[in-house]
Amino acid sequence: MFTGIIEATGVISNLRKTQGDLAIRIQSNDLDMSDVKLGDSIATNGVCLTVVEKHQDGFCADLSNETISLTGFAHYQQGQKVNLEKAMQPVSRLGGHLVSGHVDGIATITGITANARATEYWLTTDAELMKYIPYKGSVCVDGISLTVNAVEGNKFKLTIVPHTAEQTTIADFKVGTQVNLEVDQIARYLERLIKGAEQPAGSDISMSLLAQAGFMK
């Protein structure tokens, strides 16, 4: 589990096809690897990757075809800059929101405008994902926990302050850039409850019960 608060950036120093999928090496001089063990998870541009080799200046990971098909790794190249976050510990501050590292799909940067010292980015994604992206809700973009400041159809707006741009890869975003998108987990769980998918006979979960529990208004 992650928070979406980026610890460091790195680059893909090696990316190769291996028996039908991908093996990569991430290099970073800023990510503290001293407490990382083989098998640990590190979010890389929001994608939860398992450390299969550990190095003083980074790590190696394997990517399945499932991961490749749903994320930006389908078009990443050697030298690609990425955001990095190690899995949170129980004692960590939850500065962002709960992020699983299981990417839901891709969004595309379709507009960039300045607003005083901040920069506003408009992103477009599939209508299927937009239903989980509410005004003032949280969304994870390339591993970064961000607040949604506007929603219009299949587009949403992010307002990025200078500090966030400086500490992440956002400063490199351009119109046409594709980013990994993970929607809020709570929205997905609520949908599952409301739809009652595979609801067992005799279950007393209902819309009124969800409202009483504070999940709905």
Sequence and secondary structure as in RCSB ss.txt:
>XXXX:A:sequence
MFTGIIEATGVISNLRKTQGDLAIRIQSNDLDMSDVKLGDSIATNGVCLTVVEKHQDGFCADLSNETISLTGFAH
YQQGQKVNLEKAMQPVSRLGGHLVSGHVDGIATITGITANARATEYWLTTDAELMKYIPYKGSVCVDGISLTVNA
VEGNKFKLTIVPHTAEQTTIADFKVGTQVNLEVDQIARYLERLIKGAEQPAGSDISMSLLAQAGFMK
>XXXX:A:secstr
 B S   EEEEEEEEEEETTEEEEEEE SSS  TT  TT EEEETTEEEE SEEETTEEEEEE HHHHHHSGGGT
  TT EEEEEE   TTS   S  B S   EEEEEEEEEEETTEEEEEEE  HHHHTT  TT EEEETTEEEEEEE
EETTEEEEEE HHHHHHSSGGG  TT EEEEE  HHHHHHHHHHHTTT  TT    HHHHHHTTS  
